[in-house]
Amino acid sequence: MRQLKFRAYNRSAEVWVENLSEQEIGYLEIPSIYTKIMQFTGLLDKNGVEIYEGDVVSHSQAGALTIQYIQNKCKFEAVKVRDDSLSVMYNLTRNMATKRLEIIGNIYQNPELLEEK
């Protein structure tokens, strides 16, 4: 059974509220100081770190990728945004995560990681 966990980023205090359960999310009034709540993908990167929606990961061949929940596919994918109109999606599998991905930041604290060099 997949573990459902969530986290939220408090922009004003610049701290993470970690390990929020599904039940806590249902009862929690998230003030506007919090960025979007991010869900745990159920996967760990090659260093054993939990991968959440919104994380930026490094892939040896693809470079920096963003972990996103793709609504119409009902799953998480690693996405490389090439410009405003084109993105490449990589199927986020356990094998890919544990062997090829390393978390290098997240879209809220490290947006510069997504800039093309």
LINRAGI-V277603 format. One line per field, one symbol per residue. burial: I if it has 24 or more other C-alpha atoms within 12 Angstrom, else O. A space follows every 10 residues. Layout:
burial: ???
This chain:
burial: OOOOIIIIIO OOOOOOIOOI OOOOOOOOOO OOOOIOIIII IIIIIOOOOI IIIIIIIIIO OOIIIIIIIO OOOOOIIIII IOOOOOOOOI OIOOOIIOOI IIIIIIIIOO OOIIOOO
